[in-house]
Amino acid sequence: MTATATAAPAAEPGVVHKRSLRRKLVPYWLLLPGILWLVVFFALPLVYQASTSVQTGSLEEGFKVTWHFQTYWDALTEYWPHFVRSVLYAGTATVLCLLLGYPLAYLIAFKAGRWRNLLLVLVIAPFFTSFLIRTLAWKTILSDSGPVVDVLDTVGFLDITNLLGMTDGSRVLATPLAVVTGLTYNFLPFMILPLYTSLERMDSRLHEAAGDLYAKPSTTFRKVTLPLSMPGVVSGTLLTFIPASGDYINAELLGSTDTKMVGNVIQSQFLRVLDYPTAAALSFILMAVVLIVVTIYIRRAGTEDLV
Amino acid sequence: MRWLRRNIVVFAGLLTLAYLILPNIVVMVFSFNNPAGKFNYSWQEFSTEAWQDPCGVADMCGSLVLSLQIAFFATIGATVLGAMIAFALVRYRFKARGAINSLIFLPMAMPEVVMAASLLTLFLNLGAQLGFWTILIAHTMFCLSFVVVAVKARVLSMDPRLEEAARDLYAGPVQTFLRVTLPIAAPGIAAGAMLAFALSFDDFIITNFNSGSTVTFPMFVWGSAQRGTPVQINVIGTAMFIIAVLIVVVAQLISSRRKHSAQSK
């Protein structure tokens, strides 16, 4: 930005005017194609979706805008459990990602030494295999009376999740626990990477200083490390919660009909039932919910940092 | 006991790492399975049959080629459009900056299913034929923002005095851009392009909504979860993994050798 401010050459006035006008237009030419693409294929579709959500009609006779807002109310009364499940599962997965991801990010940032690059590659490496294939692998890992489920059953973990209503008996597959496990797994790297970035930027002398001032390791963590890593926590939770709340892959592949999330309903209404107004209304409500959450978060974190 | 307490972070971190890696190992091991039924979920016996005939499943390799094609073109489109936006954002002043920033940010801050569904309503209303082109349009759209972020980060960290120096040495704007700005921004552009390729190749939700009857590789895997999972899926997953790891290792070796030779000079 400073470059443009200092670059105006001091030549004859007429030439300067013509050249500076051309210079002024440069950013608009650079922006035009990409922004046009986003307007036509991202913003405009949202308008079409809004209009679809207040249409009535049928596939045979076609849909017309009748400002039928009743669709929203009907969709909410019929599918509110799916919304609750989406927020609950995505929220649980986000918290689990934070609890699981923080130690690993901390380990890579402060304790890994020369292993740091290798560990970072190992965090990204799972991405190299298509995520649907990896999600299907959880069907094997969590299979009934397989080694993982047996261990969880023996140590009493399943008794706890049974109490929480996340499992039923000694099965994990086709329960909420399986869906949450899949969600946590799929979005964990999106939590680890921002956490790592914010921890890595931290001056390690701050830890020494806290130690010199007789802070216990736990106090150092609570008063120094955690507050300084908050930007990473905020963007990590956003990057996990947003996609998880709209996900329908884990619920479909690892869950049962009792674990369907709102994404599953949108998908089946759009692609199988072909009830476009209901599907559009549900999608719009989901967007509103997520946007509210995101806006609250961004207010606290600052926009430019996240973009 | 004290040793254990001091290293608890290490143990917790390594456990998380195991959780992340475990499915990849399962995919790899089960590429050597000889399943009893249609589904490859439980171990039967060792076999290299699938590796000897990776394209033995009807339509799978065709879907793989289609995914690669779409990812290739979407990457080019998104990288060109995204890099242009990134340069404009960092190097120029213009009106409506806030609106443009949010237009770039919003596609990343929205559940994919919402974007997918709304794009489908657009295509339905326009009566567009769903298939290769609608998938390509959709992929270019959602990859664009990620390219902008990657390139912007690189251009921001660039010293503007280098461009001033080029101008002081009588380089024209085009020459300055081609010989100074572009080479320095190249790693950011490459990173953005690689991210776009990975995102497009592995995309499911947006493709699921906007593909009509066209089947990309993730769509094939999705369908096979209902019809029966051939072992070849695991073969492809494992091969992808190995190729990508090899690329990373080679890139690391090259960059560390460069560092070495730079130090010895």
Chai-1 contact restraints between the chains, C-beta under 6 A:
chainA,res_idxA,chainB,res_idxB,connection_type,confidence,min_distance_angstrom,max_distance_angstrom,comment,restraint_id
A,T2,B,P160,contact,1.0,0.0,6.0,A-B,restraint_1
A,A3,B,P160,contact,1.0,0.0,6.0,A-B,restraint_2
A,A3,B,E163,contact,1.0,0.0,6.0,A-B,restraint_3
A,P27,B,A88,contact,1.0,0.0,6.0,A-B,restraint_4
A,P27,B,Y92,contact,1.0,0.0,6.0,A-B,restraint_5
A,P27,B,F94,contact,1.0,0.0,6.0,A-B,restraint_6
A,L30,B,M84,contact,1.0,0.0,6.0,A-B,restraint_7
A,L30,B,F87,contact,1.0,0.0,6.0,A-B,restraint_8
A,L30,B,A88,contact,1.0,0.0,6.0,A-B,restraint_9
A,L31,B,I85,contact,1.0,0.0,6.0,A-B,restraint_10
A,L31,B,A88,contact,1.0,0.0,6.0,A-B,restraint_11
A,P33,B,L81,contact,1.0,0.0,6.0,A-B,restraint_12
A,G34,B,L81,contact,1.0,0.0,6.0,A-B,restraint_13
A,G34,B,M84,contact,1.0,0.0,6.0,A-B,restraint_14
A,G34,B,I85,contact,1.0,0.0,6.0,A-B,restraint_15
A,W37,B,L81,contact,1.0,0.0,6.0,A-B,restraint_16
A,L38,B,L103,contact,1.0,0.0,6.0,A-B,restraint_17
A,F41,B,I137,contact,1.0,0.0,6.0,A-B,restraint_18
A,F41,B,M141,contact,1.0,0.0,6.0,A-B,restraint_19
A,F42,B,P107,contact,1.0,0.0,6.0,A-B,restraint_20
A,F42,B,M141,contact,1.0,0.0,6.0,A-B,restraint_21
A,P45,B,S118,contact,1.0,0.0,6.0,A-B,restraint_22
A,P45,B,L119,contact,1.0,0.0,6.0,A-B,restraint_23
A,P45,B,L122,contact,1.0,0.0,6.0,A-B,restraint_24
A,L46,B,S118,contact,1.0,0.0,6.0,A-B,restraint_25
A,Y48,B,T121,contact,1.0,0.0,6.0,A-B,restraint_26
A,Y48,B,L122,contact,1.0,0.0,6.0,A-B,restraint_27
A,Y48,B,N125,contact,1.0,0.0,6.0,A-B,restraint_28
A,Q49,B,S118,contact,1.0,0.0,6.0,A-B,restraint_29
A,Q49,B,T121,contact,1.0,0.0,6.0,A-B,restraint_30
A,T52,B,T121,contact,1.0,0.0,6.0,A-B,restraint_31
A,L100,B,T16,contact,1.0,0.0,6.0,A-B,restraint_32
A,P103,B,V9,contact,1.0,0.0,6.0,A-B,restraint_33
A,P103,B,A12,contact,1.0,0.0,6.0,A-B,restraint_34
A,P103,B,G13,contact,1.0,0.0,6.0,A-B,restraint_35
A,L104,B,G13,contact,1.0,0.0,6.0,A-B,restraint_36
A,L104,B,T16,contact,1.0,0.0,6.0,A-B,restraint_37
A,Y106,B,V9,contact,1.0,0.0,6.0,A-B,restraint_38
A,L107,B,V9,contact,1.0,0.0,6.0,A-B,restraint_39
A,L107,B,V10,contact,1.0,0.0,6.0,A-B,restraint_40
A,L107,B,G13,contact,1.0,0.0,6.0,A-B,restraint_41
A,V121,B,V248,contact,1.0,0.0,6.0,A-B,restraint_42
A,P126,B,L20,contact,1.0,0.0,6.0,A-B,restraint_43
A,P126,B,N24,contact,1.0,0.0,6.0,A-B,restraint_44
A,F128,B,M240,contact,1.0,0.0,6.0,A-B,restraint_45
A,F128,B,F241,contact,1.0,0.0,6.0,A-B,restraint_46
A,F128,B,A244,contact,1.0,0.0,6.0,A-B,restraint_47
A,T129,B,N24,contact,1.0,0.0,6.0,A-B,restraint_48
A,T129,B,V27,contact,1.0,0.0,6.0,A-B,restraint_49
A,T129,B,G237,contact,1.0,0.0,6.0,A-B,restraint_50
A,T129,B,M240,contact,1.0,0.0,6.0,A-B,restraint_51
A,T129,B,F241,contact,1.0,0.0,6.0,A-B,restraint_52
A,S130,B,D202,contact,1.0,0.0,6.0,A-B,restraint_53
A,S130,B,G237,contact,1.0,0.0,6.0,A-B,restraint_54
A,F131,B,D202,contact,1.0,0.0,6.0,A-B,restraint_55
A,L132,B,P218,contact,1.0,0.0,6.0,A-B,restraint_56
A,L132,B,V221,contact,1.0,0.0,6.0,A-B,restraint_57
A,I133,B,V27,contact,1.0,0.0,6.0,A-B,restraint_58
A,I133,B,V221,contact,1.0,0.0,6.0,A-B,restraint_59
A,I133,B,I233,contact,1.0,0.0,6.0,A-B,restraint_60
A,I133,B,G237,contact,1.0,0.0,6.0,A-B,restraint_61
A,R134,B,P23,contact,1.0,0.0,6.0,A-B,restraint_62
A,A137,B,P23,contact,1.0,0.0,6.0,A-B,restraint_63
A,A137,B,V26,contact,1.0,0.0,6.0,A-B,restraint_64
A,A137,B,V27,contact,1.0,0.0,6.0,A-B,restraint_65
A,K139,B,Y41,contact,1.0,0.0,6.0,A-B,restraint_66
A,T140,B,V26,contact,1.0,0.0,6.0,A-B,restraint_67
A,T140,B,Y41,contact,1.0,0.0,6.0,A-B,restraint_68
A,I242,B,P111,contact,1.0,0.0,6.0,A-B,restraint_69
A,S245,B,P111,contact,1.0,0.0,6.0,A-B,restraint_70
A,G246,B,P111,contact,1.0,0.0,6.0,A-B,restraint_71
A,G246,B,E112,contact,1.0,0.0,6.0,A-B,restraint_72
A,G246,B,V113,contact,1.0,0.0,6.0,A-B,restraint_73
A,L253,B,A225,contact,1.0,0.0,6.0,A-B,restraint_74
A,G263,B,V113,contact,1.0,0.0,6.0,A-B,restraint_75
A,I266,B,V113,contact,1.0,0.0,6.0,A-B,restraint_76
A,I266,B,A117,contact,1.0,0.0,6.0,A-B,restraint_77
A,F270,B,A117,contact,1.0,0.0,6.0,A-B,restraint_78
A,S283,B,V114,contact,1.0,0.0,6.0,A-B,restraint_79
A,S283,B,A117,contact,1.0,0.0,6.0,A-B,restraint_80
A,L286,B,V114,contact,1.0,0.0,6.0,A-B,restraint_81
A,M287,B,V114,contact,1.0,0.0,6.0,A-B,restraint_82
A,V290,B,P111,contact,1.0,0.0,6.0,A-B,restraint_83
A,V294,B,A109,contact,1.0,0.0,6.0,A-B,restraint_84
A,V307,B,N101,contact,1.0,0.0,6.0,A-B,restraint_85
A,V307,B,F105,contact,1.0,0.0,6.0,A-B,restraint_86
